[in-house]
Amino acid sequence: MLTGVGWLAGFIAYSWVSFGEILPGYYRDRSFRGSGQFLVALAGNLLSPSRGLFVFVPILLFVTFMVIRYWRELPYRTLAVLAIGVSCAHMLILTGDAKWWGGWSYGPRLSTDLIPWFVLLAILSLRAFRDDVIRANVAEESGKASFRVRDRAVVAGACLLLALGIAINARGAWSWETTKWNASPSIDSHPERVWDWRAPQFLAGLVQRR
């Protein structure tokens, strides 16, 4: 809490020196009275090809699967409940924003604050997975650690999703075309573009927009 208060004080000081206000206008102009398209906004933030959290960070599919699979075995399950609660509350607030797609950006930038909570869930679920593998080895009395076929499949799937996420986000870091994707036509005037699977943002410059 003290760390959070310290960062908040620094942020307010920066805002006051730079803009003469406690908070920049960007924050005061945000509308959280409801986007009027709750289901569309929620689906867009989770699944759309140009703003979807599970599209740009596919490893979250693995984390979700692992949390569900090992829910009863999760260590510190209260922390997992907290992480899930914070993530759900964040997505609900995001869905209520009139500009839920985040304006000119690459992918689900408004969900960046959830990274520590996703990492926490990954740590807890991987600990449960490791303990499961150890129990299986003890039960088999093999005398050495080994992976079952299903465990190998889980690890291979995680590596594949992780590599896919790195490739998708690398395009946003290296390709100027992914930034220009927001402009023609403007994503703020045509937010429905986030659903266009024929020309998703992460493939800008690689596929021709129709």
RABELNOR-V305907 format. One record per pair of residues at least 12 apart in sequence whose C-alpha atoms are under 10 Angstrom apart, sorted by the first residue. I is the first residue (numbers start at 1). J is the second residue. Records with the same first field share a line. If there is no record, write none. Layout:
I = J ; J
This chain:
9 = 22
11 = 23 ; 24
12 = 24
30 = 97 ; 98 ; 99
31 = 96 ; 97 ; 98 ; 99 ; 100
32 = 92 ; 93 ; 94 ; 95 ; 96 ; 97 ; 98 ; 99 ; 100
33 = 93 ; 96 ; 97 ; 98
34 = 92 ; 93 ; 94 ; 95 ; 96 ; 97 ; 98 ; 99 ; 100
35 = 94 ; 95 ; 96 ; 97 ; 98 ; 99 ; 100
36 = 95 ; 96 ; 97 ; 98
37 = 95 ; 96 ; 97 ; 98 ; 100
38 = 92 ; 94 ; 95 ; 96 ; 97 ; 100
39 = 95
40 = 95 ; 100 ; 192
41 = 91 ; 92 ; 94 ; 95 ; 96 ; 97 ; 98 ; 99 ; 100 ; 101
42 = 91 ; 92 ; 93 ; 94 ; 95 ; 96 ; 100 ; 101
43 = 95 ; 195
44 = 95 ; 100 ; 101 ; 108 ; 191 ; 192 ; 194 ; 195
45 = 91 ; 94 ; 95 ; 100 ; 101 ; 102 ; 107 ; 108 ; 109 ; 110 ; 111 ; 194
46 = 91 ; 108 ; 111
47 = 194 ; 195
48 = 101 ; 107 ; 108 ; 192 ; 193 ; 194 ; 195 ; 196 ; 197 ; 200
49 = 107 ; 193 ; 194 ; 195 ; 196 ; 197 ; 198 ; 199 ; 200 ; 201 ; 202 ; 203
50 = 101 ; 105 ; 106 ; 107 ; 108 ; 181 ; 193 ; 194 ; 195 ; 196 ; 197 ; 199 ; 200 ; 201 ; 202 ; 203
51 = 100 ; 101 ; 102 ; 105 ; 106 ; 107 ; 108 ; 109 ; 110 ; 111 ; 193 ; 194 ; 195 ; 200 ; 201 ; 202
52 = 101 ; 107 ; 108 ; 109 ; 111 ; 194 ; 195
53 = 107 ; 108 ; 109 ; 110 ; 111 ; 112
54 = 108 ; 165
55 = 107 ; 108 ; 164 ; 165 ; 168 ; 202
56 = 106 ; 107 ; 108 ; 164 ; 165 ; 166 ; 167 ; 168 ; 169 ; 202
57 = 107 ; 108 ; 161 ; 162 ; 164 ; 165 ; 166 ; 168 ; 169
58 = 158 ; 160 ; 161 ; 162 ; 163 ; 164 ; 165 ; 166 ; 168
59 = 118 ; 122 ; 157 ; 158 ; 159 ; 160 ; 161 ; 162 ; 163 ; 164 ; 165 ; 166
60 = 118 ; 119 ; 121 ; 122 ; 158 ; 161 ; 162 ; 165
61 = 157 ; 158 ; 161
62 = 122 ; 125 ; 154 ; 155 ; 157 ; 158 ; 159 ; 161 ; 162
63 = 118 ; 119 ; 120 ; 121 ; 122 ; 123 ; 124 ; 125 ; 126 ; 158
64 = 118 ; 121 ; 122 ; 125
65 = 125 ; 154
66 = 121 ; 122 ; 124 ; 125 ; 126 ; 128 ; 129 ; 154
67 = 80 ; 121 ; 122 ; 123 ; 124 ; 125 ; 126 ; 128 ; 129
68 = 125
69 = 125 ; 128 ; 129
70 = 124 ; 125 ; 126 ; 127 ; 128 ; 129 ; 132
71 = 124 ; 125 ; 128
72 = 128
73 = 124 ; 125 ; 127 ; 128 ; 129 ; 131 ; 132
74 = 121 ; 123 ; 124 ; 125 ; 126 ; 127 ; 128 ; 129 ; 131
75 = 123 ; 124 ; 125 ; 127 ; 128
76 = 124
77 = 121 ; 124 ; 125
79 = 117 ; 120 ; 121 ; 124
80 = 117 ; 118 ; 120 ; 121 ; 122 ; 123 ; 124 ; 125
81 = 121
82 = 117 ; 121
83 = 114 ; 116 ; 117 ; 118 ; 119 ; 120 ; 121
84 = 114 ; 117 ; 118 ; 121
85 = 117
86 = 114 ; 117
87 = 111 ; 113 ; 114 ; 115 ; 117 ; 118
88 = 114
90 = 110 ; 111 ; 113 ; 114
91 = 110 ; 111 ; 114
94 = 110 ; 111
99 = 188 ; 191
100 = 191
101 = 187 ; 188 ; 191 ; 192 ; 194
102 = 187 ; 188 ; 191
103 = 182 ; 186 ; 187 ; 188 ; 189 ; 191
104 = 179 ; 180 ; 181 ; 182 ; 183 ; 186 ; 187 ; 188
105 = 172 ; 178 ; 179 ; 180 ; 181 ; 182 ; 187 ; 201
106 = 169 ; 171 ; 172 ; 173 ; 178 ; 179 ; 181 ; 182 ; 201 ; 202
107 = 168 ; 169 ; 172 ; 178 ; 194 ; 200 ; 201 ; 202
129 = 151 ; 154
130 = 151
132 = 151
133 = 145 ; 146 ; 147 ; 148 ; 151
134 = 146 ; 147
136 = 148
167 = 202
168 = 201 ; 202 ; 203
169 = 202
170 = 202
171 = 201 ; 202 ; 203 ; 204 ; 205
172 = 201 ; 202 ; 203 ; 204
175 = 202 ; 203 ; 204 ; 205
176 = 204 ; 205
177 = 201 ; 202 ; 203 ; 204 ; 205 ; 206
178 = 200 ; 201 ; 202 ; 203 ; 204 ; 205 ; 206
179 = 201 ; 202 ; 204
180 = 201 ; 204 ; 205
181 = 193 ; 199 ; 200 ; 201 ; 202 ; 203 ; 204 ; 205 ; 209
182 = 194 ; 201 ; 204
196 = 209
198 = 210
